[in-house]
Amino acid sequence: MRLFIVLLGCLVVLPFLSFSQGTAAANANFVEYQKKFPRINAAYYKKLQNLQKEFSDKNLAWPARYIYIRSFKYDSELEVWVKYQKNESFKLFKTYKVCALAGTLGPKRLQGDFQVPEGFYYVNEFNPKSMYHLSLGLNYPNASDKVLSDAHQPGGDIYIHGSCVTTGCIPITDNQIEDLYILAAHAINEGQDFIPVHIFPIRFDVKRSVDYLNNYARNYPEYRSFVQPLKEAYDYFNMHADLPLIMVNRRGEYVVQPLKETFIRINEPIVPVHVESPVRINTFPEDSISKVVDQLPQFQGGYAAFQKFLDKLSNDMKVHMSGSFSKTYLTVEYIVDQKGKVVFAEVTKGGNKLINEKVVDAFEALPRYIPARRLGRDVAMRLTQGIDISL
């Protein structure tokens, strides 16, 4: 199993590699090395038989050669999935309770914001002498975060750890981190190149959680476009018990590419209508677009007025639906320049040629925003907006 982050358009392939970066032969003594540390040695002999029995009771081969971790912020849970052979499907070993939470929904973008990251990461550090009993470090900031987070102070030092306290990490109990640490060490020992850790805002098939996210996103409409690829990866894994290919484009956005047949989105049966969009050349200077701002652009009349615009636009586009399709989802990107004018709108996903042209025209005809602010001055910013069109 190997997963890559690809910077689309840059022709750069960044393999997910753990600190070990080696083959099974190079990693073969990793467990013995870890046991040289007193906490690991004590935990190992206390835990080993129990872990082996739990694996046996669940008909799992010991030790797991591959593990996958996914965490859910709002639901305060962390899952550990395992498998023995590369071509097997993952099986759930255990779900742990995340026992403390800092921040809110949304990705981490700045040092000191107390946010738990959201996105696709991997274990890049084993710390047997952690202040929080034991800890597994994550590679934040990753390729996406390096584009979208604060260029000077994106933050760092994100861990899964014990002690049940946090200022932006994922804490579980000391007993649980001992289990996870030993499982992860054995996977590295068996030759796993990296241990993926996917951090989701919610469980996307739990109604209460989806309702909470939708309510939260009403005040942050740009958050929906960030969440969409996370949901696609979640749905794909739920269907196949395997990981999709995950990429990062030049704008720092995640792009999820299924490796098997197209999957159905849970609780969101969207049927894309794909016709090539009109070619539009964006000549706006990229280096003048701020990726981090102190204040987001504000639509004249506020969120209610913007939602009214979206509702009317969605309704107006119904007559232009083609074929037998009754539902589509568009992703629109646009720039609000330093004077508040909407420029270079582009439909990047969904729609058909006629719908896309009309949506672009509608966005570029919007009244001026109050522009974004950064360090006391007006700046340009790129925004993303999703639009549902249903007959």
C-alpha positions as CSV (number, residue, x, y, z in Angstrom):
1,M,0.0,0.0,0.0
2,R,1.5,3.4,-1.0
3,L,-0.2,6.7,-1.0
4,F,1.1,9.9,-2.7
5,I,0.4,13.6,-2.5
6,V,0.8,15.1,-5.9
7,L,1.1,18.8,-6.4
8,L,-1.0,19.1,-9.5
9,G,0.4,21.3,-12.2
10,C,3.8,21.4,-10.6
11,L,4.9,17.9,-11.7
12,V,6.1,17.2,-8.2
13,V,5.3,13.9,-6.5
14,L,5.7,13.8,-2.7
15,P,5.5,10.2,-1.4
16,F,4.1,9.8,2.1
17,L,7.2,8.5,3.9
18,S,7.6,7.9,7.6
19,F,10.8,9.0,9.5
20,S,12.1,5.5,8.7
21,Q,11.8,5.8,4.9
22,G,13.1,2.3,4.6
23,T,12.3,-1.3,3.6
24,A,11.3,-4.1,5.9
25,A,14.9,-5.0,6.3
26,A,15.9,-1.5,7.4
27,N,13.0,-1.4,9.9
28,A,13.4,-4.9,11.3
29,N,14.8,-3.8,14.6
30,F,12.5,-0.8,15.2
31,V,10.5,-2.5,18.0
32,E,13.7,-3.6,19.8
33,Y,15.0,0.0,19.5
34,Q,11.8,1.4,21.0
35,K,12.0,-1.1,23.9
36,K,15.2,0.5,25.0
37,F,13.1,3.3,26.4
38,P,11.7,2.5,29.9
39,R,8.1,3.6,29.2
40,I,7.9,1.5,26.0
41,N,9.6,-1.5,27.6
42,A,7.2,-1.5,30.5
43,A,4.2,-0.9,28.3
44,Y,5.3,-3.6,25.8
45,Y,5.5,-6.4,28.3
46,K,2.3,-5.3,30.0
47,K,0.3,-5.0,26.8
48,L,1.7,-7.6,24.4
49,Q,-0.4,-10.6,25.5
50,N,-3.6,-8.6,25.7
51,L,-3.1,-7.1,22.2
52,Q,-2.4,-10.5,20.8
53,K,-5.5,-11.9,22.4
54,E,-7.7,-9.1,21.1
55,F,-6.4,-9.7,17.6
56,S,-7.1,-13.4,17.9
57,D,-10.6,-12.8,19.2
58,K,-11.3,-10.6,16.2
59,N,-9.7,-13.1,13.7
60,L,-6.9,-10.6,12.9
61,A,-3.4,-11.7,12.1
62,W,-0.7,-10.5,14.6
63,P,1.1,-8.2,14.2
64,A,-0.6,-5.8,11.8
65,R,1.7,-5.0,8.9
66,Y,-0.4,-2.0,7.9
67,I,-2.4,0.3,10.1
68,Y,-4.6,3.3,9.2
69,I,-5.8,5.8,11.7
70,R,-8.8,8.2,11.3
71,S,-10.1,10.7,13.8
72,F,-13.4,12.6,14.0
73,K,-13.3,16.0,15.7
74,Y,-16.9,16.7,16.5
75,D,-17.6,13.0,17.3
76,S,-14.5,12.8,19.5
77,E,-13.4,9.4,18.3
78,L,-10.3,7.8,16.9
79,E,-10.4,4.6,14.9
80,V,-7.6,2.1,14.3
81,W,-7.8,0.0,11.2
82,V,-5.4,-2.9,10.5
83,K,-4.5,-5.5,7.9
84,Y,-1.8,-8.1,7.4
85,Q,-1.5,-8.4,3.6
86,K,-1.1,-5.5,1.2
87,N,-4.0,-6.6,-1.0
88,E,-6.4,-7.2,1.9
89,S,-9.1,-4.8,3.0
90,F,-8.7,-2.9,6.2
91,K,-10.6,-4.2,9.2
92,L,-11.5,-2.1,12.3
93,F,-9.5,-3.1,15.3
94,K,-10.7,-0.5,17.9
95,T,-12.4,2.8,18.4
96,Y,-11.0,5.1,21.1
97,K,-12.6,8.1,22.7
98,V,-10.7,11.3,22.1
99,C,-10.9,12.7,25.6
100,A,-10.3,16.4,25.1
101,L,-10.8,18.9,22.3
102,A,-9.4,22.3,21.5
103,G,-10.8,24.7,18.9
104,T,-13.7,24.3,16.6
105,L,-14.5,22.7,13.2
106,G,-12.2,23.9,10.4
107,P,-8.5,23.4,9.5
108,K,-5.5,24.7,11.4
109,R,-4.1,27.8,9.7
110,L,-2.0,29.7,12.3
111,Q,0.3,29.0,15.2
112,G,-1.6,29.5,18.5
113,D,-5.1,29.1,17.0
114,F,-5.7,26.0,19.1
115,Q,-7.1,24.2,16.1
116,V,-6.8,20.5,15.5
117,P,-5.9,20.1,11.8
118,E,-8.3,18.6,9.3
119,G,-7.0,16.7,6.3
120,F,-4.6,13.9,5.3
121,Y,-1.5,13.3,7.3
122,Y,0.9,10.6,8.4
123,V,3.0,9.6,11.4
124,N,6.4,11.1,11.2
125,E,7.7,10.8,14.7
126,F,7.6,8.4,17.6
127,N,8.3,10.1,21.0
128,P,8.8,7.6,23.8
129,K,9.7,10.4,26.3
130,S,6.8,12.7,25.7
131,M,5.5,15.1,28.3
132,Y,2.1,13.5,27.5
133,H,3.2,9.9,28.3
134,L,3.8,8.7,24.7
135,S,3.1,10.4,21.4
136,L,3.0,9.9,17.7
137,G,3.8,13.1,15.7
138,L,2.0,14.1,12.5
139,N,3.4,15.8,9.5
140,Y,1.6,19.1,10.0
141,P,2.0,21.4,8.0
142,N,1.6,19.1,5.0
143,A,1.7,20.0,1.3
144,S,-1.8,21.6,1.5
145,D,-1.2,23.4,4.7
146,K,2.0,25.0,3.4
147,V,0.0,26.7,0.7
148,L,-3.1,27.6,2.7
149,S,-1.8,28.3,6.2
150,D,0.1,31.4,7.4
151,A,3.3,31.6,5.5
152,H,5.4,32.7,8.5
153,Q,3.7,31.0,11.5
154,P,1.6,28.0,10.4
155,G,2.2,26.2,13.7
156,G,3.4,22.7,14.2
157,D,4.0,20.0,16.9
158,I,0.7,18.1,16.3
159,Y,0.6,14.7,18.0
160,I,-1.7,11.9,19.0
161,H,-0.7,11.5,22.7
162,G,-1.8,10.4,26.1
163,S,-2.7,12.4,29.3
164,C,-6.1,13.7,28.1
165,V,-5.1,17.4,27.7
166,T,-4.7,19.3,24.5
167,T,-4.1,22.7,22.9
168,G,-4.6,21.4,19.3
169,C,-3.5,17.8,19.4
170,I,-5.5,14.5,19.5
171,P,-5.4,13.2,23.1
172,I,-6.4,9.7,24.3
173,T,-5.7,8.0,27.6
174,D,-2.3,6.7,28.6
175,N,-3.6,3.1,28.3
176,Q,-4.8,3.7,24.8
177,I,-1.7,5.5,23.5
178,E,0.3,2.5,24.8
179,D,-1.8,0.2,22.6
180,L,-1.5,2.5,19.6
181,Y,2.2,3.2,20.0
182,I,2.9,-0.6,20.1
183,L,0.7,-1.3,17.1
184,A,2.4,1.5,15.1
185,A,5.9,0.4,16.1
186,H,5.1,-3.1,14.9
187,A,3.8,-1.8,11.6
188,I,7.0,0.1,11.0
189,N,9.0,-3.0,12.1
190,E,7.1,-5.0,9.5
191,G,8.0,-2.6,6.7
192,Q,5.1,-0.1,6.4
193,D,6.5,3.0,4.8
194,F,4.1,5.4,6.4
195,I,1.1,5.3,8.7
196,P,-1.7,7.4,7.3
197,V,-3.8,9.5,9.7
198,H,-6.9,11.2,8.3
199,I,-8.6,13.8,10.4
200,F,-12.2,14.5,9.6
201,P,-14.5,17.2,11.0
202,I,-17.3,14.8,11.6
203,R,-18.7,11.3,10.8
204,F,-20.4,12.1,7.5
205,D,-23.0,9.3,8.0
206,V,-24.2,10.5,11.4
207,K,-27.2,12.8,11.1
208,R,-26.5,14.7,14.3
209,S,-22.9,15.4,13.2
210,V,-24.0,16.4,9.6
211,D,-26.6,18.8,11.0
212,Y,-23.9,20.4,13.2
213,L,-21.5,20.8,10.3
214,N,-24.2,22.3,8.1
215,N,-25.2,24.8,10.8
216,Y,-21.5,25.7,11.3
217,A,-21.0,26.1,7.6
218,R,-23.8,28.6,7.3
219,N,-21.5,31.2,8.7
220,Y,-18.5,30.0,6.8
221,P,-19.7,29.0,3.3
222,E,-16.1,28.6,2.0
223,Y,-15.7,25.8,4.4
224,R,-18.0,23.5,2.4
225,S,-15.5,23.4,-0.5
226,F,-12.7,22.4,1.9
227,V,-14.8,19.6,3.4
228,Q,-16.0,18.1,0.1
229,P,-12.8,16.1,-0.7
230,L,-12.6,15.0,3.0
231,K,-16.1,13.6,2.6
232,E,-15.1,11.9,-0.7
233,A,-12.2,10.1,1.0
234,Y,-14.4,9.1,3.9
235,D,-17.1,7.7,1.6
236,Y,-14.6,5.8,-0.5
237,F,-13.0,4.2,2.5
238,N,-16.4,3.2,3.9
239,M,-17.3,1.5,0.6
240,H,-14.0,-0.2,-0.1
241,A,-12.1,-0.4,3.2
242,D,-9.1,0.9,1.3
243,L,-7.5,4.3,0.7
244,P,-8.0,6.5,-2.4
245,L,-5.2,8.4,-4.1
246,I,-5.0,11.9,-2.5
247,M,-3.4,14.8,-4.3
248,V,-2.9,18.5,-3.7
249,N,-3.2,21.1,-6.5
250,R,-1.4,24.3,-6.8
251,R,-4.0,26.1,-4.8
252,G,-3.4,23.8,-1.9
253,E,-6.7,22.0,-2.3
254,Y,-7.1,18.3,-1.8
255,V,-8.1,16.3,-4.8
256,V,-9.4,12.7,-4.2
257,Q,-9.0,10.2,-7.0
258,P,-10.8,6.9,-6.5
259,L,-8.7,3.8,-7.3
260,K,-11.7,1.6,-7.8
261,E,-15.2,2.0,-9.3
262,T,-16.9,5.3,-8.7
263,F,-18.4,5.4,-5.2
264,I,-21.7,6.7,-4.0
265,R,-21.7,9.6,-1.6
266,I,-23.5,8.7,1.6
267,N,-26.5,10.9,2.3
268,E,-25.6,13.1,-0.7
269,P,-26.6,11.5,-4.0
270,I,-25.0,14.1,-6.3
271,V,-24.9,13.3,-10.0
272,P,-22.3,15.5,-11.8
273,V,-23.2,16.9,-15.2
274,H,-19.8,17.2,-16.8
275,V,-19.2,19.2,-20.0
276,E,-16.0,21.0,-20.6
277,S,-16.2,24.5,-19.2
278,P,-15.3,27.5,-21.3
279,V,-11.6,28.3,-21.3
280,R,-10.9,31.5,-19.3
281,I,-7.4,32.8,-18.7
282,N,-6.7,34.1,-15.3
283,T,-4.2,36.9,-15.5
284,F,-4.7,38.1,-11.9
285,P,-1.2,38.1,-10.3
286,E,-1.1,35.1,-7.9
287,D,1.5,36.7,-5.6
288,S,-1.0,39.5,-4.9
289,I,-3.7,37.1,-3.6
290,S,-3.5,36.7,0.2
291,K,-3.9,33.2,1.5
292,V,-4.1,34.3,5.1
293,V,-6.2,37.3,6.2
294,D,-7.3,39.0,9.4
295,Q,-10.8,39.6,8.1
296,L,-12.6,37.7,5.3
297,P,-14.3,39.6,2.4
298,Q,-17.8,40.6,3.4
299,F,-20.7,40.4,1.1
300,Q,-22.9,43.6,1.0
301,G,-25.9,42.7,3.1
302,G,-24.2,39.9,4.9
303,Y,-24.7,36.1,4.8
304,A,-28.4,36.3,4.4
305,A,-28.1,38.4,1.3
306,F,-25.5,36.1,-0.2
307,Q,-27.6,33.1,0.5
308,K,-30.5,34.8,-1.2
309,F,-28.3,35.3,-4.3
310,L,-27.3,31.6,-4.3
311,D,-30.8,30.4,-3.9
312,K,-32.0,32.6,-6.8
313,L,-29.0,31.5,-9.0
314,S,-29.7,27.9,-8.3
315,N,-33.3,28.2,-9.2
316,D,-32.6,30.1,-12.4
317,M,-30.2,27.4,-13.5
318,K,-32.7,24.6,-13.3
319,V,-34.1,25.3,-16.8
320,H,-30.6,24.7,-18.2
321,M,-30.1,21.2,-16.8
322,S,-29.4,18.8,-19.6
323,G,-30.4,15.2,-20.4
324,S,-32.0,13.1,-17.7
325,F,-30.0,14.6,-14.8
326,S,-32.0,16.0,-12.0
327,K,-29.3,17.2,-9.7
328,T,-25.8,18.6,-9.9
329,Y,-23.3,20.3,-7.7
330,L,-21.1,23.2,-8.9
331,T,-17.9,24.5,-7.3
332,V,-17.2,28.1,-8.2
333,E,-13.9,29.8,-7.5
334,Y,-13.6,33.6,-7.7
335,I,-11.3,36.4,-6.6
336,V,-12.4,39.4,-4.6
337,D,-9.8,41.9,-5.4
338,Q,-8.4,44.6,-3.1
339,K,-11.2,47.0,-4.2
340,G,-13.9,44.4,-3.4
341,K,-14.7,43.6,-7.1
342,V,-15.4,39.9,-8.1
343,V,-13.0,39.0,-10.9
344,F,-12.0,35.8,-12.7
345,A,-14.9,33.6,-11.6
346,E,-14.6,30.0,-12.8
347,V,-16.6,26.9,-12.4
348,T,-14.1,24.2,-11.4
349,K,-16.5,21.3,-11.0
350,G,-19.9,20.2,-12.3
351,G,-22.4,22.0,-14.5
352,N,-22.5,22.2,-18.3
353,K,-21.3,24.8,-20.7
354,L,-24.4,27.0,-20.6
355,I,-24.8,26.8,-16.8
356,N,-21.2,27.5,-16.2
357,E,-21.2,30.6,-18.4
358,K,-24.3,32.0,-16.7
359,V,-23.0,31.3,-13.2
360,V,-19.7,33.0,-14.0
361,D,-21.5,36.0,-15.4
362,A,-23.7,36.2,-12.3
363,F,-20.8,36.1,-9.9
364,E,-18.8,38.7,-11.8
365,A,-21.9,41.0,-11.8
366,L,-22.2,40.9,-8.0
367,P,-22.0,44.2,-6.2
368,R,-18.6,45.0,-4.6
369,Y,-17.7,43.2,-1.4
370,I,-16.0,44.8,1.6
371,P,-12.5,43.5,0.7
372,A,-10.4,41.2,2.9
373,R,-8.0,42.8,5.4
374,R,-4.5,41.8,6.2
375,L,-2.1,43.7,8.5
376,G,-4.3,46.8,8.3
377,R,-4.7,47.0,4.5
378,D,-7.2,45.8,1.9
379,V,-6.0,42.6,0.0
380,A,-7.3,40.3,-2.7
381,M,-8.5,36.9,-1.7
382,R,-9.7,33.8,-3.6
383,L,-13.0,32.3,-2.4
384,T,-14.7,29.0,-3.3
385,Q,-18.4,28.4,-3.2
386,G,-20.5,25.3,-3.7
387,I,-24.0,25.5,-5.5
388,D,-26.6,22.8,-5.5
389,I,-29.0,22.7,-8.5
390,S,-31.9,20.3,-8.1
391,L,-35.0,19.9,-10.2
